[in-house]
Amino acid sequence: MSGVTDLPFRQLAFRFGAGLVVTEMVASRELVFNAAESWTRLKGAGLTPHMVQLAGREAKWLAEAAVIAEANGVKAG
């Protein structure tokens, strides 16, 4: 839910008992190219497990974004 499930919302839901919170869609190609908005959406701020939704249609960008996400605290599933 882009624009709704931002970090403050996820932190609040987690604090009130949500067992799992998931980021907004993170555009894989934009994350690879360091777009600020993608990095903002990727932040987990210590929430565990840290789940991220990667969006895209090209396997190359999705794979690279997955590596970046894992390097930034996202657990590979």
C-alpha positions in Angstrom: 0.0 0.0 0.0 2.2 2.7 -1.3 2.0 5.9 0.7 0.3 4.1 3.6 2.7 1.5 5.0 5.6 3.8 5.5 8.1 3.3 8.3 6.1 5.2 11.0 3.0 3.2 10.2 4.9 -0.1 10.4 6.5 0.9 13.7 3.1 1.7 15.1 1.6 -1.5 13.9 4.5 -3.5 15.3 4.2 -1.7 18.6 0.6 -2.7 18.9 1.2 -6.4 18.2 1.5 -7.0 14.5 3.6 -10.0 14.0 4.8 -9.1 10.6 5.0 -5.7 8.9 6.0 -5.3 5.2 7.4 -2.3 3.4 5.8 -0.4 0.6 6.8 -1.6 -2.9 10.4 -0.8 -3.5 11.2 -0.3 -7.1 14.2 -2.6 -7.8 15.9 -0.6 -10.6 15.6 2.7 -8.7 17.1 1.1 -5.6 20.1 -0.1 -7.6 20.5 3.4 -8.9 20.3 4.9 -5.4 17.0 6.7 -5.7 16.4 8.4 -2.4 12.7 7.4 -2.3 13.6 3.7 -2.7 16.1 3.9 0.2 13.5 5.6 2.4 11.1 2.7 1.7 13.7 0.1 2.4 14.4 1.2 6.0 13.5 -1.3 8.6 14.6 0.6 11.8 15.1 -2.6 13.7 11.8 -4.2 13.0 12.2 -8.0 12.9 11.6 -9.8 10.7 12.4 -7.0 8.1 10.2 -7.8 5.1 10.6 -5.8 1.8 8.4 -6.0 -1.3 10.6 -5.5 -4.4 8.9 -4.5 -7.5 10.1 -4.8 -11.1 9.9 -6.9 -14.2 13.5 -7.4 -15.1 15.3 -10.2 -13.3 18.6 -8.4 -13.4 17.3 -5.4 -11.3 15.3 -7.6 -9.0 18.4 -9.7 -8.2 20.6 -6.7 -7.6 18.0 -5.1 -5.4 17.7 -8.3 -3.4 21.4 -8.3 -2.7 21.2 -4.6 -1.6 18.2 -5.3 0.6 19.9 -8.3 2.3 23.1 -6.2 2.8 20.8 -3.7 4.6 19.2 -6.0 7.1 16.5 -7.8 5.1 16.5 -11.5 5.8 16.6 -13.7 2.7 13.7 -16.1 2.7 
